């Protein structure tokens, strides 16, 4: 295979230097080939109007792989399934998504809490008792702010307002809520070692102005998912605030896509996917930094994350309709359930496992064996569940013929 063919192959697959090294034949020197590959990729790239700290422009390649993923996002996003969602289910989905986004966006940045606590905070059934819970509540308010203001343009004022919301009562110095930093910051690891030093504070206003101008520029088409991902990445790269940069960048990512008619984004949490794939998230950021400020790695990661999030929300919509069906049937048939059974069926319809044992039921409600057995057998008698024997235990699951 000629080098030209190899250049096309490794651009199509978009492998990084280490991955290319594993696949190259021994007669080709990696260092020489990598320089050729970078040059080849750059010839087919889009150059961005802002620079890294070595004064090199960021850039990206719209590969066939990336185009395919963007097409998938657009196709899934236009699915009539979203338009047909019942109003009450839509409201439940939106509420779930902003609670999850508020929770997972905070968890990514070190908050310690539970999703149950996040729901209590959102429902005003609890007040924040520590910094982690305040972060989660702030993110919930930020998502509400986005939904209410998505018609506005991205501007310095809007960014500062968003940061003020996400950082309220969480900073050591409250005067920096909604204000760019005025000093150097250092990103450290768990050992306190500096792993990233963002640009100096004096460069922030001009760099942010360039970013805002690029995001709002409309004289040439750039796919909204690409623009939103670039906004996310470069914002974190600049680290314009002392704290709350990640939360603000993810909020802006949401804001931009909702503003540009990607309405289905209101149904899911991108931060829940990033949190679940945190290793790949940080790997893609490091690849941009290590391999010539090439943002393609991060764009591919974000496109994959969005596709995963869309898949998750379709499952959620299906689960909501299944719950709607079973609850409606229970009401139609005038089936009487005790309070514990009613609470359980509402939770169980969203379980991934879709099955329960008597022992598991006991552990959830801290009840005796006979009470748990009676509840589950009652579900079966009324046709809601069916039971099967697995080993020495009975397993109860939804009856598809109910």
Secondary structure, DSSP 8 states (H G I E B T S, - for coil): --HHHHHHHHHHHT--HHHHHHHS-TTS-HHHHHHHHHHHHHHT-EEEEEE-TTS-EEEE---HHHHHHHHHHHHHHT-HHHHT--HHHHHHHHHHHHHHHHHHHHHHTT----HHHHHHHHTTSS---SHHHHHHHHHHHHHHHHHHHTTS---HHHHHHHHHHHHTTTSSSGGGTTS--SS---EE-TTS-EEE----GGGHHHHHHHHHHHHH--SS---HHHHHHHHHHHHHHHT-SSS-HHHHHHHHHHHHHHHTT-GGGGGS-HHHHHHHTHHHHHHHHHHHHHTTSBTHHHHHHHHHHHHHHHHHHHHHHHHHHHHHHHHHHHHHTT----HHHHHHHHHHTT-SS-EEEHHHHHHHHT--HHHHHHHHHHHHHTTSEEEEEETTEEEEEE-TT-
